[in-house]
């Protein structure tokens, strides 16, 4: 785990062998989830004895943020340090099946009398086909922007 030295509560991270291997695998795999990748880099450098200020300058983040990652590791372990705390958020009212149905609908031919899909037409058609009860244009835009 970590060691706390003196009154200053200087943070010194010492990863166990298993934890070092876990962090190394994340770093070798590359940035799949960027936040996890960056936190793994921070933990790796803190384990090597680098200062929070040095790591912060290297990654263009605050020293406070680097220390927060280190303290989260010290208090709660490697998983908490890498993945952070769950943040509150609104539960999505549209499930994956509905998203796929909307993407499939837009991938097909547009409604009769129109040359192409627009966001407004997609929202109206999704409600008309019963995919969703109602949906805003912005939600349709986000779904289509992040569709596979």
ZABAVEX-7100 format. One record per residue: residue number from 1; residue in three letters; y, x, z of N, C-alpha, C, O in turn. Coordinates in steps of 0.2 Angstrom, whole numbers, plus 5000, padded with zeros to 4 digits. Layout:
// residues N
<NUM "ALA" <Y X Z> <Y X Z> <Y X Z> <Y X Z>>;
...
This chain:
// residues 148
<1 "UNK" <4994 5004 5000> <5000 5000 5000> <5006 5004 5000> <5006 5010 4997>>;
<2 "UNK" <5011 5002 5003> <5018 5006 5003> <5019 5009 5010> <5016 5007 5015>>;
<3 "UNK" <5023 5014 5011> <5025 5017 5017> <5032 5016 5018> <5036 5017 5014>>;
<4 "UNK" <5034 5015 5024> <5041 5014 5026> <5043 5020 5031> <5040 5021 5036>>;
<5 "UNK" <5048 5024 5028> <5050 5030 5032> <5056 5029 5035> <5061 5027 5032>>;
<6 "UNK" <5056 5031 5042> <5063 5031 5046> <5066 5025 5046> <5064 5019 5045>>;
<7 "UNK" <5073 5025 5049> <5077 5019 5050> <5079 5016 5043> <5080 5010 5043>>;
<8 "UNK" <5080 5021 5038> <5083 5018 5032> <5078 5014 5028> <5080 5011 5023>>;
<9 "UNK" <5072 5013 5030> <5067 5009 5027> <5066 5011 5020> <5066 5007 5015>>;
<10 "UNK" <5065 5018 5019> <5064 5020 5012> <5058 5018 5009> <5053 5019 5013>>;
<11 "UNK" <5058 5016 5003> <5052 5013 5000> <5048 5018 4997> <5050 5021 4992>>;
<12 "UNK" <5042 5019 4999> <5037 5024 4995> <5031 5020 4993> <5027 5018 4998>>;
<13 "UNK" <5030 5019 4987> <5024 5015 4985> <5018 5020 4984> <5019 5025 4980>>;
<14 "UNK" <5012 5018 4986> <5006 5022 4985> <5001 5017 4983> <4998 5013 4987>>;
<15 "UNK" <4999 5017 4976> <4994 5012 4974> <4987 5015 4975> <4986 5021 4975>>;
<16 "UNK" <4983 5011 4976> <4976 5013 4977> <4973 5014 4970> <4976 5013 4965>>;
<17 "UNK" <4967 5018 4970> <4964 5019 4964> <4963 5013 4959> <4965 5014 4953>>;
<18 "UNK" <4961 5008 4962> <4959 5002 4959> <4966 4999 4956> <4966 4997 4950>>;
<19 "UNK" <4971 4999 4960> <4978 4997 4958> <4981 5001 4952> <4984 4998 4947>>;
<20 "UNK" <4980 5007 4953> <4982 5012 4947> <4979 5011 4941> <4982 5010 4936>>;
<21 "UNK" <4972 5009 4941> <4968 5008 4935> <4971 5001 4932> <4972 5000 4926>>;
<22 "UNK" <4972 4996 4936> <4974 4990 4934> <4981 4991 4931> <4982 4988 4925>>;
<23 "UNK" <4986 4994 4934> <4993 4995 4931> <4992 4999 4924> <4995 4998 4919>>;
<24 "UNK" <4988 5004 4924> <4987 5008 4918> <4984 5004 4912> <4986 5005 4907>>;
<25 "UNK" <4980 5000 4914> <4977 4995 4908> <4983 4991 4906> <4983 4990 4900>>;
<26 "UNK" <4987 4988 4910> <4992 4984 4908> <4997 4988 4903> <4999 4986 4898>>;
<27 "UNK" <4998 4995 4905> <5003 4999 4901> <5000 5001 4895> <5003 5002 4890>>;
<28 "UNK" <4993 5002 4895> <4990 5004 4888> <4989 4998 4884> <4990 4999 4877>>;
<29 "UNK" <4989 4992 4886> <4988 4986 4882> <4995 4985 4878> <4995 4982 4873>>;
<30 "UNK" <5000 4986 4882> <5007 4985 4878> <5010 4979 4881> <5007 4975 4885>>;
<31 "UNK" <5016 4977 4879> <5020 4972 4882> <5017 4965 4879> <5021 4962 4875>>;
<32 "UNK" <5012 4962 4882> <5010 4955 4881> <5015 4951 4884> <5019 4947 4881>>;
<33 "UNK" <5015 4951 4891> <5020 4947 4895> <5025 4953 4897> <5024 4957 4901>>;
<34 "UNK" <5031 4952 4894> <5036 4958 4895> <5038 4959 4902> <5038 4965 4905>>;
<35 "UNK" <5038 4953 4906> <5040 4954 4913> <5035 4958 4917> <5036 4962 4921>>;
<36 "UNK" <5028 4956 4916> <5023 4959 4919> <5023 4967 4917> <5021 4971 4921>>;
<37 "UNK" <5024 4968 4911> <5024 4975 4908> <5029 4979 4911> <5028 4985 4914>>;
<38 "UNK" <5035 4976 4912> <5041 4980 4915> <5039 4981 4922> <5041 4987 4925>>;
<39 "UNK" <5037 4976 4926> <5035 4977 4933> <5030 4982 4934> <5030 4986 4939>>;
<40 "UNK" <5025 4983 4929> <5020 4988 4930> <5023 4995 4929> <5021 4999 4932>>;
<41 "UNK" <5027 4995 4924> <5031 5002 4923> <5034 5004 4929> <5034 5010 4931>>;
<42 "UNK" <5038 4999 4932> <5042 5001 4938> <5037 5003 4944> <5038 5008 4947>>;
<43 "UNK" <5032 4999 4945> <5027 5001 4950> <5024 5008 4949> <5023 5012 4953>>;
<44 "UNK" <5022 5010 4943> <5019 5016 4941> <5024 5022 4942> <5022 5027 4945>>;
<45 "UNK" <5031 5021 4941> <5036 5026 4942> <5037 5027 4950> <5038 5032 4952>>;
<46 "UNK" <5037 5021 4953> <5038 5021 4960> <5032 5025 4964> <5033 5029 4968>>;
<47 "UNK" <5026 5024 4961> <5020 5027 4964> <5021 5035 4962> <5018 5039 4967>>;
<48 "UNK" <5024 5037 4957> <5025 5044 4955> <5030 5047 4960> <5031 5053 4959>>;
<49 "UNK" <5033 5043 4964> <5038 5046 4968> <5045 5046 4966> <5050 5049 4969>>;
<50 "UNK" <5047 5042 4960> <5053 5042 4958> <5057 5037 4962> <5055 5032 4965>>;
<51 "UNK" <5064 5038 4962> <5068 5034 4966> <5070 5027 4963> <5069 5027 4957>>;
<52 "UNK" <5072 5023 4967> <5073 5016 4964> <5079 5017 4959> <5080 5013 4954>>;
<53 "UNK" <5084 5021 4961> <5090 5022 4957> <5088 5025 4950> <5091 5022 4945>>;
<54 "UNK" <5084 5030 4950> <5081 5033 4944> <5078 5028 4940> <5079 5027 4934>>;
<55 "UNK" <5073 5024 4942> <5069 5019 4939> <5074 5013 4936> <5073 5011 4930>>;
<56 "UNK" <5079 5011 4940> <5084 5006 4938> <5088 5009 4932> <5089 5005 4927>>;
<57 "UNK" <5090 5015 4932> <5094 5018 4926> <5090 5018 4920> <5092 5017 4915>>;
<58 "UNK" <5083 5020 4921> <5079 5021 4916> <5078 5014 4912> <5077 5014 4906>>;
<59 "UNK" <5077 5009 4916> <5075 5002 4913> <5081 4998 4912> <5081 4992 4911>>;
<60 "UNK" <5087 5000 4914> <5093 4996 4914> <5093 4990 4918> <5094 4985 4915>>;
<61 "UNK" <5091 4991 4924> <5091 4985 4928> <5094 4988 4935> <5095 4994 4936>>;
<62 "UNK" <5095 4983 4940> <5098 4985 4946> <5093 4989 4951> <5087 4987 4950>>;
<63 "UNK" <5095 4993 4955> <5091 4996 4960> <5088 4991 4965> <5083 4992 4967>>;
<64 "UNK" <5092 4986 4966> <5090 4981 4970> <5084 4977 4967> <5079 4975 4971>>;
<65 "UNK" <5084 4976 4961> <5078 4973 4957> <5072 4977 4958> <5067 4975 4959>>;
<66 "UNK" <5073 4984 4957> <5067 4988 4957> <5065 4988 4964> <5058 4988 4965>>;
<67 "UNK" <5069 4989 4969> <5067 4988 4976> <5063 4982 4978> <5058 4982 4982>>;
<68 "UNK" <5066 4976 4975> <5062 4970 4976> <5055 4970 4974> <5051 4967 4977>>;
<69 "UNK" <5054 4973 4968> <5047 4974 4965> <5043 4978 4970> <5037 4976 4972>>;
<70 "UNK" <5046 4983 4972> <5042 4988 4977> <5041 4984 4984> <5035 4985 4986>>;
<71 "UNK" <5045 4981 4986> <5044 4977 4993> <5039 4971 4992> <5036 4970 4996>>;
<72 "UNK" <5040 4968 4986> <5035 4962 4985> <5028 4965 4985> <5023 4962 4987>>;
<73 "UNK" <5027 4971 4982> <5020 4974 4982> <5019 4976 4989> <5013 4975 4991>>;
<74 "UNK" <5023 4979 4993> <5022 4981 5000> <5020 4975 5004> <5015 4976 5008>>;
<75 "UNK" <5023 4969 5003> <5022 4964 5007> <5016 4959 5005> <5012 4957 5009>>;
<76 "UNK" <5015 4959 4998> <5010 4954 4996> <5005 4956 4991> <5000 4953 4990>>;
<77 "UNK" <5005 4963 4989> <5000 4966 4985> <5002 4966 4978> <5008 4964 4976>>;
<78 "UNK" <4998 4968 4974> <4999 4970 4967> <5000 4964 4963> <5004 4964 4958>>;
<79 "UNK" <4996 4958 4964> <4997 4952 4960> <5004 4949 4961> <5007 4947 4956>>;
<80 "UNK" <5006 4949 4967> <5013 4946 4968> <5018 4951 4965> <5023 4948 4963>>;
<81 "UNK" <5017 4957 4965> <5022 4962 4963> <5023 4961 4955> <5028 4961 4952>>;
<82 "UNK" <5017 4960 4952> <5017 4960 4944> <5019 4953 4942> <5023 4952 4937>>;
<83 "UNK" <5017 4948 4945> <5018 4941 4943> <5024 4937 4946> <5026 4932 4944>>;
<84 "UNK" <5027 4940 4951> <5032 4937 4955> <5030 4930 4958> <5025 4929 4959>>;
<85 "UNK" <5035 4927 4960> <5034 4921 4964> <5035 4915 4959> <5038 4915 4954>>;
<86 "UNK" <5031 4910 4960> <5032 4904 4956> <5038 4901 4957> <5041 4900 4963>>;
<87 "UNK" <5042 4899 4951> <5048 4896 4952> <5047 4889 4951> <5043 4886 4947>>;
<88 "UNK" <5052 4885 4954> <5051 4878 4953> <5054 4876 4945> <5058 4880 4943>>;
<89 "UNK" <5051 4871 4943> <5052 4869 4936> <5050 4862 4935> <5045 4860 4938>>;
<90 "UNK" <5053 4859 4930> <5051 4852 4928> <5044 4853 4924> <5043 4857 4920>>;
<91 "UNK" <5040 4848 4926> <5034 4848 4923> <5035 4845 4916> <5038 4840 4915>>;
<92 "UNK" <5032 4848 4911> <5033 4845 4904> <5030 4838 4903> <5024 4837 4905>>;
<93 "UNK" <5033 4834 4900> <5031 4827 4899> <5027 4826 4892> <5024 4821 4891>>;
<94 "UNK" <5027 4832 4888> <5023 4832 4882> <5018 4837 4883> <5019 4843 4884>>;
<95 "UNK" <5012 4834 4882> <5006 4839 4882> <5004 4842 4876> <5008 4841 4871>>;
<96 "UNK" <4999 4847 4876> <4998 4851 4870> <4995 4847 4864> <4997 4848 4858>>;
<97 "UNK" <4992 4841 4866> <4989 4837 4860> <4995 4834 4856> <4995 4833 4850>>;
<98 "UNK" <5000 4832 4860> <5006 4829 4857> <5010 4834 4853> <5012 4832 4847>>;
<99 "UNK" <5010 4840 4856> <5014 4845 4852> <5010 4847 4845> <5013 4847 4840>>;
<100 "UNK" <5004 4847 4846> <5000 4848 4840> <5000 4843 4835> <5001 4844 4829>>;
<101 "UNK" <5000 4837 4837> <5001 4831 4833> <5008 4831 4829> <5008 4829 4823>>;
<102 "UNK" <5013 4833 4833> <5020 4833 4830> <5020 4839 4824> <5023 4838 4819>>;
<103 "UNK" <5017 4844 4826> <5017 4850 4821> <5013 4848 4815> <5015 4850 4809>>;
<104 "UNK" <5007 4845 4816> <5003 4843 4810> <5007 4837 4806> <5007 4838 4800>>;
<105 "UNK" <5011 4833 4809> <5015 4828 4806> <5020 4831 4801> <5021 4829 4796>>;
<106 "UNK" <5023 4836 4804> <5029 4839 4800> <5026 4844 4795> <5029 4845 4790>>;
<107 "UNK" <5020 4846 4796> <5017 4851 4791> <5014 4847 4785> <5014 4849 4779>>;
<108 "UNK" <5014 4840 4786> <5012 4836 4780> <5018 4833 4776> <5023 4836 4777>>;
<109 "UNK" <5016 4829 4771> <5022 4827 4767> <5027 4823 4771> <5025 4819 4776>>;
<110 "UNK" <5033 4823 4769> <5039 4819 4773> <5038 4812 4771> <5034 4809 4767>>;
<111 "UNK" <5041 4807 4775> <5041 4800 4774> <5043 4798 4767> <5047 4802 4764>>;
<112 "UNK" <5041 4793 4765> <5043 4790 4758> <5050 4790 4758> <5054 4787 4762>>;
<113 "UNK" <5053 4792 4752> <5060 4791 4751> <5064 4797 4753> <5070 4797 4752>>;
<114 "UNK" <5061 4802 4756> <5064 4808 4758> <5061 4814 4755> <5055 4814 4753>>;
<115 "UNK" <5065 4819 4754> <5063 4825 4750> <5060 4830 4756> <5055 4834 4754>>;
<116 "UNK" <5062 4830 4762> <5060 4835 4767> <5061 4832 4774> <5064 4827 4775>>;
<117 "UNK" <5057 4835 4779> <5058 4833 4786> <5065 4836 4788> <5067 4841 4787>>;
<118 "UNK" <5068 4832 4792> <5074 4834 4796> <5072 4833 4804> <5067 4830 4805>>;
<119 "UNK" <5075 4836 4808> <5074 4835 4815> <5074 4828 4817> <5070 4825 4821>>;
<120 "UNK" <5079 4824 4815> <5080 4817 4816> <5074 4813 4814> <5072 4809 4817>>;
<121 "UNK" <5072 4814 4808> <5067 4811 4805> <5060 4812 4808> <5056 4808 4809>>;
<122 "UNK" <5059 4818 4810> <5053 4820 4814> <5053 4816 4821> <5048 4814 4823>>;
<123 "UNK" <5059 4816 4824> <5059 4813 4831> <5058 4805 4830> <5054 4802 4834>>;
<124 "UNK" <5061 4802 4825> <5060 4795 4824> <5052 4794 4821> <5050 4789 4824>>;
<125 "UNK" <5050 4798 4817> <5043 4797 4815> <5038 4798 4821> <5033 4794 4821>>;
<126 "UNK" <5039 4803 4825> <5034 4804 4831> <5034 4798 4835> <5029 4796 4837>>;
<127 "UNK" <5040 4795 4836> <5040 4788 4840> <5037 4783 4836> <5033 4779 4839>>;
<128 "UNK" <5038 4782 4830> <5035 4777 4826> <5028 4777 4826> <5024 4772 4826>>;
<129 "UNK" <5025 4783 4825> <5018 4784 4825> <5014 4784 4831> <5008 4783 4832>>;
<130 "UNK" <5018 4783 4837> <5015 4783 4843> <5013 4789 4846> <5009 4789 4851>>;
<131 "UNK" <5015 4795 4844> <5014 4801 4847> <5017 4802 4854> <5014 4804 4858>>;
<132 "UNK" <5023 4800 4854> <5027 4799 4860> <5031 4793 4860> <5032 4790 4855>>;
<133 "UNK" <5033 4791 4866> <5036 4785 4867> <5044 4786 4865> <5046 4782 4861>>;
<134 "UNK" <5047 4791 4867> <5053 4793 4864> <5054 4801 4865> <5051 4804 4869>>;
<135 "UNK" <5058 4804 4861> <5059 4811 4861> <5066 4813 4858> <5068 4810 4853>>;
<136 "UNK" <5069 4818 4861> <5075 4820 4859> <5075 4824 4853> <5069 4827 4852>>;
<137 "UNK" <5080 4825 4849> <5080 4830 4844> <5079 4837 4846> <5076 4841 4843>>;
<138 "UNK" <5082 4839 4852> <5082 4845 4854> <5075 4847 4856> <5072 4853 4855>>;
<139 "UNK" <5071 4842 4859> <5064 4844 4861> <5060 4845 4855> <5056 4849 4855>>;
<140 "UNK" <5061 4841 4850> <5057 4842 4843> <5059 4849 4840> <5054 4852 4838>>;
<141 "UNK" <5065 4851 4841> <5067 4857 4838> <5064 4863 4842> <5061 4867 4838>>;
<142 "UNK" <5063 4862 4848> <5060 4868 4852> <5053 4868 4851> <5050 4873 4850>>;
<143 "UNK" <5050 4862 4850> <5042 4862 4849> <5041 4865 4842> <5036 4869 4841>>;
<144 "UNK" <5045 4863 4837> <5044 4866 4830> <5046 4874 4830> <5043 4877 4826>>;
<145 "UNK" <5051 4876 4834> <5053 4883 4834> <5047 4887 4837> <5046 4893 4835>>;
<146 "UNK" <5044 4885 4842> <5039 4889 4845> <5032 4887 4843> <5027 4889 4847>>;
<147 "UNK" <5031 4883 4838> <5024 4881 4836> <5021 4887 4832> <5024 4891 4829>>;
<148 "UNK" <5014 4887 4833> <5010 4893 4830> <5010 4893 4822> <5008 4897 4819>>;
